[in-house]
Amino acid sequence: MLRQYMLGKGATPEEADGLEVDDVLHGIVYGAELYRHDLNKVSFILSSYQDHLDSVEEFPDLKAGTWGGKGEHALFGDLGVRGIDKAHAVRVLMEHLGADLADTIAMGDAKVDIPMFEACAQSVCMGSGGMEAKEAADWVTTDVDDDGLWNAFVHLGLIDQE
C-alpha cells in the first residue's frame, strides 16, 4: 500500500521500494489507546472500497472519508468529527485572529479541499490535483515537484520572482 501511495505521489519505483511507513506518514502512532482526548481523526488502510462503506455504516455519527490514491482510487480511509473540516478550521482561525476572510488563500489538490476553496477568498489547486479540485479552484499552478508552490506564490504576488 505504501509503495502504491508513493508511486502515485511521483516517486520512482526504486525510491518507493526503499521507504518505511515513518518516512512517509510522519507522526503515525502505533498501539495507542482506542479512546483518547487528543485525537480528531483516525486513518486506516483500505483492503477494498467496501472497508470505507462499512466504516460509514458502523460509525454513522462520524465523518468518513478516503484519501491517498491517485485520481479517484482510495488507498486509506479515515474517520473524524462530523462538521470539522478545513473550511471550518479556516473560519474558526480567522475569527480567533480577528482577521478578514478576504485575506485568505487556500491551496490544495483534492476533492476534500473544495470546501476550503469555497471558504477562502482565493484558491489555488496544484497541477497534480484531481479534475474536480482543479475546476473548483480560482487558479491552477504546476505540480508541487515542478515548483508549484513557488509559482503560486509568484502568481499571487506573495513573493518577487527575482
N, CA, C and O atoms as a DFTB+ gen file, in Angstrom:
648 C
 N C O
     1  1       0.823      -1.186       0.000
     2  2       0.000       0.000       0.000
     3  2       0.871       1.254       0.000
     4  3       0.604       2.209      -0.730
     5  1       1.906       1.240       0.820
     6  2       2.812       2.385       0.904
     7  2       3.490       2.633      -0.445
     8  3       3.630       3.780      -0.870
     9  1       3.909       1.557      -1.115
    10  2       4.544       1.677      -2.431
    11  2       3.581       2.308      -3.422
    12  3       3.948       3.231      -4.149
    13  1       2.363       1.819      -3.451
    14  2       1.354       2.358      -4.371
    15  2       1.086       3.836      -4.074
    16  3       0.940       4.638      -4.996
    17  1       1.022       4.192      -2.805
    18  2       0.808       5.577      -2.410
    19  2       1.941       6.466      -2.926
    20  3       1.687       7.519      -3.511
    21  1       3.168       6.051      -2.715
    22  2       4.318       6.863      -3.119
    23  2       4.466       6.924      -4.639
    24  3       4.861       7.963      -5.168
    25  1       4.166       5.860      -5.341
    26  2       4.199       5.908      -6.805
    27  2       3.188       6.924      -7.311
    28  3       3.457       7.636      -8.279
    29  1       2.035       6.999      -6.673
    30  2       1.022       7.990      -7.036
    31  2       1.462       9.409      -6.746
    32  3       0.963      10.355      -7.355
    33  1       2.399       9.565      -5.816
    34  2       2.932      10.887      -5.471
    35  2       4.130      11.253      -6.336
    36  3       4.718      12.320      -6.162
    37  1       4.500      10.366      -7.279
    38  2       5.583      10.689      -8.205
    39  2       6.925      10.066      -7.885
    40  3       7.905      10.346      -8.576
    41  1       7.005       9.228      -6.857
    42  2       8.267       8.567      -6.538
    43  2       8.590       7.537      -7.608
    44  3       7.688       6.962      -8.218
    45  1       9.868       7.307      -7.832
    46  2      10.272       6.244      -8.744
    47  2      10.069       4.910      -8.025
    48  3       9.996       4.880      -6.796
    49  1       9.979       3.814      -8.769
    50  2       9.849       2.507      -8.104
    51  2      10.990       2.237      -7.122
    52  3      10.776       1.650      -6.062
    53  1      12.197       2.669      -7.480
    54  2      13.340       2.458      -6.591
    55  2      13.174       3.257      -5.294
    56  3      13.449       2.746      -4.209
    57  1      12.729       4.500      -5.408
    58  2      12.506       5.331      -4.219
    59  2      11.399       4.749      -3.360
    60  3      11.523       4.696      -2.136
    61  1      10.317       4.313      -3.990
    62  2       9.173       3.782      -3.250
    63  2       9.536       2.494      -2.523
    64  3       9.046       2.245      -1.422
    65  1      10.389       1.677      -3.128
    66  2      10.764       0.403      -2.504
    67  2      11.600       0.590      -1.248
    68  3      11.572      -0.263      -0.361
    69  1      12.344       1.692      -1.153
    70  2      13.233       1.886      -0.026
    71  2      12.616       2.612       1.150
    72  3      13.302       2.835       2.148
    73  1      11.359       2.989       1.077
    74  2      10.737       3.792       2.128
    75  2      10.062       2.930       3.189
    76  3       9.525       1.858       2.908
    77  1      10.110       3.433       4.404
    78  2       9.392       2.819       5.515
    79  2       8.175       3.685       5.836
    80  3       8.111       4.836       5.405
    81  1       7.220       3.155       6.577
    82  2       5.998       3.879       6.913
    83  2       6.324       5.232       7.551
    84  3       5.725       6.245       7.188
    85  1       7.254       5.258       8.483
    86  2       7.592       6.502       9.179
    87  2       8.224       7.545       8.259
    88  3       8.190       8.737       8.565
    89  1       8.801       7.111       7.135
    90  2       9.361       8.048       6.164
    91  2       8.266       8.823       5.438
    92  3       8.500       9.936       4.968
    93  1       7.092       8.249       5.345
    94  2       6.017       8.807       4.525
    95  2       4.883       9.373       5.372
    96  3       4.415      10.481       5.113
    97  1       4.446       8.647       6.352
    98  2       3.320       9.038       7.202
    99  2       3.879       9.498       8.547
   100  3       3.873       8.752       9.527
   101  1       4.358      10.731       8.574
   102  2       5.035      11.284       9.745
   103  2       4.096      11.379      10.943
   104  3       2.931      11.753      10.808
   105  1       4.614      11.040      12.096
   106  2       3.851      11.174      13.324
   107  2       2.847      10.069      13.567
   108  3       2.005      10.196      14.457
   109  1       2.906       8.997      12.811
   110  2       1.949       7.906      12.992
   111  2       2.153       7.283      14.380
   112  3       3.284       7.135      14.844
   113  1       1.068       6.930      15.016
   114  2       1.111       6.368      16.364
   115  2       0.603       4.935      16.298
   116  3      -0.493       4.678      15.799
   117  1       1.396       4.017      16.799
   118  2       1.026       2.606      16.830
   119  2       0.684       2.195      18.260
   120  3       1.334       2.637      19.207
   121  1      -0.317       1.362      18.414
   122  2      -0.605       0.758      19.695
   123  2      -1.148       1.689      20.761
   124  3      -1.077       1.370      21.948
   125  1      -1.684       2.821      20.370
   126  2      -2.225       3.754      21.361
   127  2      -3.601       3.273      21.829
   128  3      -4.216       2.396      21.221
   129  1      -4.057       3.869      22.914
   130  2      -5.379       3.555      23.423
   131  2      -6.447       3.933      22.398
   132  3      -6.286       4.916      21.675
   133  1      -7.511       3.181      22.329
   134  2      -8.584       3.443      21.382
   135  2      -9.300       4.752      21.698
   136  3      -9.659       5.485      20.778
   137  1      -9.512       5.058      22.953
   138  2     -10.194       6.289      23.351
   139  2      -9.165       7.274      23.891
   140  3      -8.484       7.001      24.879
   141  1      -9.061       8.437      23.221
   142  2      -8.067       9.435      23.585
   143  2      -8.686      10.815      23.528
   144  3      -9.622      11.044      22.762
   145  1      -8.173      11.742      24.332
   146  2      -8.679      13.114      24.353
   147  2      -7.996      14.003      23.321
   148  3      -8.491      15.094      23.034
   149  1      -6.880      13.569      22.761
   150  2      -6.094      14.417      21.864
   151  2      -6.175      13.965      20.402
   152  3      -5.241      14.189      19.631
   153  1      -7.250      13.353      20.034
   154  2      -7.374      12.767      18.703
   155  2      -8.558      13.370      17.972
   156  3      -9.639      13.498      18.547
   157  1      -8.370      13.747      16.698
   158  2      -9.511      14.269      15.941
   159  2      -9.791      13.484      14.672
   160  3     -10.830      13.680      14.041
   161  1      -8.869      12.586      14.285
   162  2      -9.107      11.777      13.093
   163  2      -8.267      10.511      13.174
   164  3      -7.143      10.521      13.675
   165  1      -8.841       9.412      12.667
   166  2      -8.150       8.136      12.609
   167  2      -8.124       7.701      11.153
   168  3      -9.156       7.692      10.482
   169  1      -6.944       7.340      10.669
   170  2      -6.809       6.816       9.311
   171  2      -6.528       5.327       9.368
   172  3      -5.941       4.830      10.330
   173  1      -6.951       4.620       8.329
   174  2      -6.744       3.176       8.272
   175  2      -6.578       2.745       6.821
   176  3      -7.047       3.419       5.904
   177  1      -5.915       1.630       6.626
   178  2      -5.676       1.088       5.286
   179  2      -6.944       0.408       4.801
   180  3      -7.577      -0.348       5.538
   181  1      -7.308       0.684       3.556
   182  2      -8.463       0.026       2.938
   183  2      -7.985      -1.224       2.209
   184  3      -7.131      -1.137       1.326
   185  1      -8.521      -2.376       2.566
   186  2      -8.216      -3.572       1.772
   187  2      -9.085      -3.589       0.522
   188  3      -8.747      -4.214      -0.483
   189  1     -10.212      -2.889       0.606
   190  2     -11.081      -2.666      -0.558
   191  2     -11.968      -1.458      -0.236
   192  3     -12.035      -1.027       0.915
   193  1     -12.639      -0.918      -1.240
   194  2     -13.510       0.228      -1.012
   195  2     -14.644      -0.143      -0.065
   196  3     -15.221       0.729       0.584
   197  1     -14.963      -1.415       0.015
   198  2     -16.015      -1.866       0.925
   199  2     -15.679      -1.524       2.372
   200  3     -16.578      -1.280       3.177
   201  1     -14.390      -1.504       2.707
   202  2     -13.992      -1.114       4.070
   203  2     -14.489       0.293       4.389
   204  3     -14.966       0.550       5.495
   205  1     -14.378       1.200       3.425
   206  2     -14.878       2.567       3.623
   207  2     -16.395       2.553       3.807
   208  3     -16.924       3.177       4.727
   209  1     -17.080       1.840       2.929
   210  2     -18.553       1.766       3.030
   211  2     -18.974       1.178       4.372
   212  3     -19.959       1.619       4.964
   213  1     -18.235       0.191       4.846
   214  2     -18.529      -0.408       6.152
   215  2     -18.302       0.597       7.280
   216  3     -19.062       0.624       8.248
   217  1     -17.265       1.419       7.160
   218  2     -16.999       2.409       8.212
   219  2     -18.116       3.448       8.273
   220  3     -18.468       3.919       9.354
   221  1     -18.673       3.805       7.115
   222  2     -19.798       4.747       7.078
   223  2     -20.984       4.158       7.842
   224  3     -21.641       4.857       8.615
   225  1     -21.248       2.897       7.627
   226  2     -22.387       2.232       8.274
   227  2     -22.140       2.001       9.768
   228  3     -23.041       2.194      10.584
   229  1     -20.929       1.590      10.122
   230  2     -20.610       1.256      11.514
   231  2     -20.460       2.476      12.416
   232  3     -20.680       2.386      13.623
   233  1     -20.082       3.628      11.831
   234  2     -19.846       4.833      12.626
   235  2     -20.638       6.002      12.048
   236  3     -20.051       6.950      11.526
   237  1     -21.971       5.942      12.138
   238  2     -22.803       6.959      11.488
   239  2     -22.659       8.369      12.076
   240  3     -23.011       9.343      11.411
   241  1     -22.153       8.497      13.298
   242  2     -22.004       9.815      13.913
   243  2     -20.681      10.493      13.558
   244  3     -20.453      11.647      13.920
   245  1     -19.820       9.778      12.856
   246  2     -18.530      10.328      12.461
   247  2     -18.527      10.635      10.967
   248  3     -19.353      10.118      10.215
   249  1     -17.593      11.479      10.549
   250  2     -17.425      11.800       9.138
   251  2     -16.407      10.816       8.566
   252  3     -15.263      10.766       9.018
   253  1     -16.822      10.042       7.582
   254  2     -15.940       9.061       6.958
   255  2     -15.433       9.603       5.627
   256  3     -16.184      10.204       4.859
   257  1     -14.166       9.383       5.370
   258  2     -13.590       9.828       4.108
   259  2     -12.563       8.845       3.606
   260  3     -12.260       7.848       4.262
   261  1     -12.028       9.138       2.429
   262  2     -10.964       8.326       1.850
   263  2      -9.871       9.255       1.343
   264  3     -10.116      10.439       1.109
   265  1      -8.667       8.722       1.175
   266  2      -7.554       9.522       0.681
   267  2      -6.426       8.623       0.201
   268  3      -6.469       7.401       0.344
   269  1      -5.410       9.272      -0.375
   270  2      -4.154       8.613      -0.650
   271  2      -3.942       8.032      -2.022
   272  3      -2.805       7.729      -2.383
   273  1      -4.983       7.866      -2.798
   274  2      -4.798       7.277      -4.117
   275  2      -4.696       8.318      -5.200
   276  3      -5.094       9.467      -5.010
   277  1      -4.170       7.926      -6.319
   278  2      -4.079       8.809      -7.479
   279  2      -5.446       8.832      -8.143
   280  3      -6.052       7.783      -8.366
   281  1      -5.933      10.029      -8.460
   282  2      -7.261      10.135      -9.064
   283  2      -8.324       9.776      -8.048
   284  3      -8.323      10.287      -6.928
   285  1      -9.214       8.915      -8.432
   286  2     -10.325       8.530      -7.551
   287  2     -10.087       7.190      -6.851
   288  3     -11.013       6.637      -6.257
   289  1      -8.881       6.668      -6.911
   290  2      -8.583       5.381      -6.278
   291  2      -8.193       5.606      -4.818
   292  3      -7.151       6.198      -4.539
   293  1      -9.008       5.148      -3.907
   294  2      -8.764       5.339      -2.478
   295  2      -7.867       4.234      -1.930
   296  3      -8.086       3.053      -2.196
   297  1      -6.853       4.632      -1.162
   298  2      -5.966       3.669      -0.504
   299  2      -6.204       3.598       0.996
   300  3      -6.021       2.551       1.617
   301  1      -6.616       4.730       1.575
   302  2      -6.816       4.811       3.012
   303  2      -8.205       5.366       3.308
   304  3      -8.779       6.107       2.510
   305  1      -8.727       4.995       4.461
   306  2      -9.967       5.576       4.952
   307  2      -9.649       6.407       6.173
   308  3      -8.587       6.262       6.778
   309  1     -10.577       7.279       6.533
   310  2     -10.417       7.996       7.794
   311  2     -11.772       8.283       8.397
   312  3     -12.784       8.371       7.701
   313  1     -11.766       8.427       9.708
   314  2     -12.958       8.774      10.474
   315  2     -12.617       9.978      11.330
   316  3     -11.599       9.991      12.022
   317  1     -13.468      10.984      11.279
   318  2     -13.242      12.195      12.059
   319  2     -14.537      12.763      12.589
   320  3     -15.609      12.182      12.426
   321  1     -14.416      13.892      13.218
   322  2     -15.566      14.549      13.821
   323  2     -16.416      15.193      12.719
   324  3     -15.908      15.974      11.914
   325  1     -17.678      14.868      12.689
   326  2     -18.593      15.433      11.692
   327  2     -18.660      16.953      11.858
   328  3     -18.757      17.466      12.972
   329  1     -18.608      17.651      10.740
   330  2     -18.694      19.105      10.754
   331  2     -17.354      19.815      10.908
   332  3     -17.278      21.040      10.813
   333  1     -16.304      19.045      11.144
   334  2     -14.977      19.631      11.296
   335  2     -14.181      19.308      10.030
   336  3     -13.874      18.148       9.755
   337  1     -13.856      20.346       9.270
   338  2     -13.072      20.170       8.057
   339  2     -12.177      21.393       7.873
   340  3     -12.139      22.268       8.737
   341  1     -11.467      21.457       6.766
   342  2     -10.530      22.563       6.533
   343  2     -11.252      23.904       6.449
   344  3     -10.734      24.910       6.934
   345  1     -12.422      23.938       5.851
   346  2     -13.180      25.194       5.755
   347  2     -13.569      25.684       7.150
   348  3     -13.461      26.875       7.443
   349  1     -14.013      24.782       7.995
   350  2     -14.364      25.132       9.375
   351  2     -13.130      25.675      10.099
   352  3     -13.208      26.677      10.810
   353  1     -12.001      25.007       9.912
   354  2     -10.763      25.443      10.570
   355  2     -10.369      26.851      10.133
   356  3      -9.943      27.661      10.957
   357  1     -10.508      27.146       8.843
   358  2     -10.181      28.488       8.342
   359  2     -11.078      29.522       9.011
   360  3     -10.591      30.548       9.485
   361  1     -12.378      29.266       9.054
   362  2     -13.310      30.233       9.653
   363  2     -13.033      30.450      11.134
   364  3     -13.046      31.586      11.607
   365  1     -12.783      29.363      11.875
   366  2     -12.503      29.476      13.306
   367  2     -11.203      30.241      13.538
   368  3     -11.136      31.112      14.405
   369  1     -10.173      29.912      12.763
   370  2      -8.901      30.602      12.926
   371  2      -9.018      32.089      12.611
   372  3      -8.502      32.920      13.358
   373  1      -9.681      32.427      11.531
   374  2      -9.807      33.835      11.164
   375  2     -10.609      34.608      12.210
   376  3     -10.289      35.753      12.531
   377  1     -11.646      33.975      12.733
   378  2     -12.425      34.626      13.790
   379  2     -11.555      34.826      15.036
   380  3     -11.575      35.894      15.647
   381  1     -10.807      33.811      15.400
   382  2      -9.928      33.896      16.572
   383  2      -8.900      35.017      16.410
   384  3      -8.594      35.727      17.368
   385  1      -8.372      35.172      15.201
   386  2      -7.365      36.195      14.938
   387  2      -7.971      37.576      14.706
   388  3      -7.255      38.577      14.677
   389  1      -9.291      37.625      14.540
   390  2      -9.941      38.881      14.203
   391  2      -9.564      39.335      12.800
   392  3      -9.545      40.531      12.507
   393  1      -9.267      38.382      11.949
   394  2      -8.823      38.677      10.584
   395  2      -9.985      38.522       9.609
   396  3     -11.026      37.959       9.944
   397  1      -9.789      39.023       8.423
   398  2     -10.822      39.053       7.391
   399  2     -10.650      37.881       6.431
   400  3      -9.548      37.633       5.943
   401  1     -11.735      37.161       6.160
   402  2     -11.688      36.067       5.188
   403  2     -11.271      36.556       3.803
   404  3     -10.829      35.758       2.976
   405  1     -11.403      37.845       3.543
   406  2     -10.971      38.401       2.255
   407  2      -9.456      38.298       2.085
   408  3      -8.946      38.460       0.977
   409  1      -8.741      38.033       3.165
   410  2      -7.286      37.915       3.121
   411  2      -6.798      36.473       3.057
   412  3      -5.611      36.217       3.259
   413  1      -7.685      35.534       2.782
   414  2      -7.310      34.121       2.821
   415  2      -7.054      33.562       1.428
   416  3      -7.659      33.977       0.440
   417  1      -6.137      32.608       1.391
   418  2      -5.812      31.872       0.169
   419  2      -5.744      30.396       0.543
   420  3      -5.027      30.013       1.468
   421  1      -6.486      29.585      -0.171
   422  2      -6.458      28.143       0.057
   423  2      -5.627      27.483      -1.033
   424  3      -5.709      27.858      -2.203
   425  1      -4.824      26.496      -0.641
   426  2      -4.064      25.697      -1.602
   427  2      -4.337      24.243      -1.316
   428  3      -4.272      23.798      -0.170
   429  1      -4.642      23.508      -2.361
   430  2      -4.929      22.094      -2.190
   431  2      -4.807      21.348      -3.495
   432  3      -4.376      21.901      -4.508
   433  1      -5.196      20.069      -3.461
   434  2      -5.061      19.254      -4.656
   435  2      -6.118      18.156      -4.777
   436  3      -6.019      17.293      -5.649
   437  1      -7.120      18.185      -3.911
   438  2      -8.073      17.080      -3.908
   439  2      -9.503      17.567      -3.679
   440  3      -9.740      18.704      -3.271
   441  1     -10.428      16.684      -3.952
   442  2     -11.841      16.993      -3.775
   443  2     -12.144      17.424      -2.342
   444  3     -13.012      18.267      -2.118
   445  1     -11.445      16.859      -1.392
   446  2     -11.657      17.211       0.018
   447  2     -11.301      18.673       0.293
   448  3     -11.737      19.230       1.301
   449  1     -10.514      19.301      -0.587
   450  2     -10.125      20.697      -0.409
   451  2     -11.150      21.689      -0.958
   452  3     -11.025      22.887      -0.703
   453  1     -12.142      21.238      -1.690
   454  2     -13.108      22.146      -2.326
   455  2     -13.846      23.012      -1.311
   456  3     -13.972      24.214      -1.549
   457  1     -14.345      22.478      -0.191
   458  2     -14.989      23.371       0.783
   459  2     -14.048      24.459       1.287
   460  3     -14.490      25.577       1.549
   461  1     -12.758      24.153       1.427
   462  2     -11.787      25.159       1.840
   463  2     -11.617      26.197       0.724
   464  3     -11.515      27.393       0.999
   465  1     -11.587      25.744      -0.526
   466  2     -11.521      26.680      -1.653
   467  2     -12.692      27.656      -1.587
   468  3     -12.519      28.857      -1.798
   469  1     -13.876      27.138      -1.294
   470  2     -15.086      27.962      -1.249
   471  2     -15.090      28.914      -0.052
   472  3     -15.682      29.991      -0.127
   473  1     -14.441      28.535       1.042
   474  2     -14.415      29.366       2.237
   475  2     -13.427      30.523       2.127
   476  3     -13.589      31.550       2.786
   477  1     -12.407      30.353       1.295
   478  2     -11.345      31.356       1.193
   479  2     -11.587      32.308       0.023
   480  3     -12.304      31.984      -0.924
   481  1     -10.980      33.473       0.111
   482  2     -11.157      34.491      -0.936
   483  2     -10.536      34.066      -2.255
   484  3     -11.069      34.377      -3.320
   485  1      -9.418      33.359      -2.195
   486  2      -8.755      32.871      -3.398
   487  2      -8.392      31.411      -3.185
   488  3      -8.194      30.962      -2.056
   489  1      -8.307      30.678      -4.289
   490  2      -7.930      29.271      -4.171
   491  2      -7.023      28.867      -5.320
   492  3      -7.179      29.308      -6.459
   493  1      -6.075      28.017      -4.978
   494  2      -5.100      27.505      -5.933
   495  2      -5.076      25.989      -5.828
   496  3      -4.961      25.433      -4.736
   497  1      -5.184      25.329      -6.967
   498  2      -5.059      23.878      -6.998
   499  2      -3.698      23.526      -7.589
   500  3      -3.260      24.125      -8.571
   501  1      -3.051      22.567      -6.991
   502  2      -1.774      22.099      -7.514
   503  2      -2.017      21.359      -8.835
   504  3      -3.067      20.748      -9.035
   505  1      -1.029      21.426      -9.726
   506  2      -1.173      20.816     -11.048
   507  2      -1.422      19.320     -11.008
   508  3      -2.011      18.765     -11.936
   509  1      -0.983      18.665      -9.953
   510  2      -1.198      17.231      -9.821
   511  2      -2.567      16.899      -9.230
   512  3      -2.897      15.729      -9.037
   513  1      -3.358      17.928      -8.945
   514  2      -4.661      17.727      -8.311
   515  2      -5.669      17.041      -9.216
   516  3      -5.481      16.941     -10.429
   517  1      -6.731      16.578      -8.605
   518  2      -7.808      15.940      -9.342
   519  2      -8.625      16.959     -10.136
   520  3      -8.603      18.154      -9.841
   521  1      -9.333      16.476     -11.130
   522  2     -10.092      17.344     -12.032
   523  2     -11.129      18.182     -11.278
   524  3     -11.281      19.369     -11.566
   525  1     -11.844      17.587     -10.322
   526  2     -12.857      18.353      -9.581
   527  2     -12.230      19.496      -8.799
   528  3     -12.788      20.593      -8.749
   529  1     -11.084      19.253      -8.192
   530  2     -10.401      20.305      -7.434
   531  2      -9.908      21.392      -8.384
   532  3     -10.018      22.579      -8.076
   533  1      -9.374      21.005      -9.517
   534  2      -8.895      21.995     -10.494
   535  2     -10.046      22.881     -10.980
   536  3      -9.891      24.096     -11.103
   537  1     -11.179      22.276     -11.249
   538  2     -12.340      23.043     -11.727
   539  2     -12.881      23.979     -10.651
   540  3     -13.424      25.036     -10.971
   541  1     -12.741      23.608      -9.386
   542  2     -13.274      24.430      -8.291
   543  2     -12.342      25.573      -7.909
   544  3     -12.780      26.554      -7.308
   545  1     -11.068      25.458      -8.250
   546  2     -10.083      26.464      -7.842
   547  2     -10.138      27.684      -8.753
   548  3     -10.547      27.599      -9.911
   549  1      -9.715      28.824      -8.201
   550  2      -9.609      30.054      -8.988
   551  2      -8.454      29.981      -9.973
   552  3      -8.513      30.565     -11.055
   553  1      -7.400      29.261      -9.594
   554  2      -6.217      29.172     -10.429
   555  2      -5.536      27.832     -10.208
   556  3      -5.538      27.313      -9.091
   557  1      -4.953      27.266     -11.255
   558  2      -4.228      26.002     -11.163
   559  2      -2.759      26.287     -11.446
   560  3      -2.416      26.880     -12.469
   561  1      -1.904      25.864     -10.537
   562  2      -0.461      26.031     -10.696
   563  2       0.137      24.736     -11.223
   564  3      -0.595      23.817     -11.591
   565  1       1.444      24.658     -11.261
   566  2       2.115      23.444     -11.698
   567  2       2.156      22.437     -10.547
   568  3       1.747      22.747      -9.428
   569  1       2.650      21.237     -10.828
   570  2       2.798      20.220      -9.791
   571  2       3.720      20.717      -8.681
   572  3       4.572      21.574      -8.916
   573  1       3.553      20.191      -7.498
   574  2       4.427      20.547      -6.377
   575  2       5.881      20.288      -6.762
   576  3       6.751      21.114      -6.486
   577  1       6.150      19.152      -7.394
   578  2       7.515      18.796      -7.780
   579  2       8.049      19.644      -8.924
   580  3       9.232      19.564      -9.256
   581  1       7.192      20.454      -9.528
   582  2       7.595      21.349     -10.615
   583  2       7.434      22.808     -10.159
   584  3       6.964      23.658     -10.914
   585  1       7.833      23.075      -8.919
   586  2       7.789      24.418      -8.335
   587  2       6.380      24.986      -8.224
   588  3       6.194      26.197      -8.347
   589  1       5.402      24.148      -7.998
   590  2       4.018      24.591      -7.912
   591  2       3.754      25.638      -6.851
   592  3       3.062      26.622      -7.110
   593  1       4.301      25.438      -5.650
   594  2       4.091      26.431      -4.592
   595  2       4.780      27.743      -4.947
   596  3       4.191      28.812      -4.786
   597  1       6.013      27.677      -5.426
   598  2       6.734      28.884      -5.836
   599  2       5.933      29.637      -6.891
   600  3       5.726      30.845      -6.773
   601  1       5.483      28.926      -7.919
   602  2       4.728      29.564      -8.999
   603  2       3.426      30.180      -8.492
   604  3       3.019      31.246      -8.955
   605  1       2.783      29.519      -7.552
   606  2       1.557      30.071      -6.971
   607  2       1.855      31.336      -6.177
   608  3       1.136      32.328      -6.298
   609  1       2.908      31.307      -5.368
   610  2       3.273      32.493      -4.576
   611  2       3.595      33.673      -5.477
   612  3       3.205      34.802      -5.180
   613  1       4.307      33.425      -6.581
   614  2       4.627      34.489      -7.533
   615  2       3.337      35.007      -8.175
   616  3       3.116      36.216      -8.246
   617  1       2.498      34.096      -8.636
   618  2       1.236      34.481      -9.283
   619  2       0.365      35.343      -8.362
   620  3      -0.272      36.297      -8.809
   621  1       0.349      35.001      -7.097
   622  2      -0.473      35.710      -6.117
   623  2       0.187      36.989      -5.599
   624  3      -0.412      37.733      -4.823
   625  1       1.418      37.237      -6.030
   626  2       2.120      38.444      -5.592
   627  2       2.662      38.356      -4.175
   628  3       2.945      39.381      -3.555
   629  1       2.808      37.152      -3.661
   630  2       3.301      36.982      -2.292
   631  2       4.822      37.056      -2.225
   632  3       5.387      37.391      -1.184
   633  1       5.484      36.743      -3.340
   634  2       6.937      36.866      -3.422
   635  2       7.299      37.423      -4.798
   636  3       6.536      37.317      -5.758
   637  1       8.492      38.020      -4.858
   638  2       9.003      38.503      -6.135
   639  2       9.714      37.362      -6.840
   640  3      10.285      36.485      -6.192
   641  1       9.681      37.371      -8.149
   642  2      10.264      36.278      -8.913
   643  2      11.776      36.436      -9.079
   644  3      12.420      35.521      -9.593
   645  1      12.337      37.502      -8.687
   646  2      13.765      37.782      -8.861
   647  2      14.617      36.672      -8.519
   648  3      15.839      36.778      -8.622
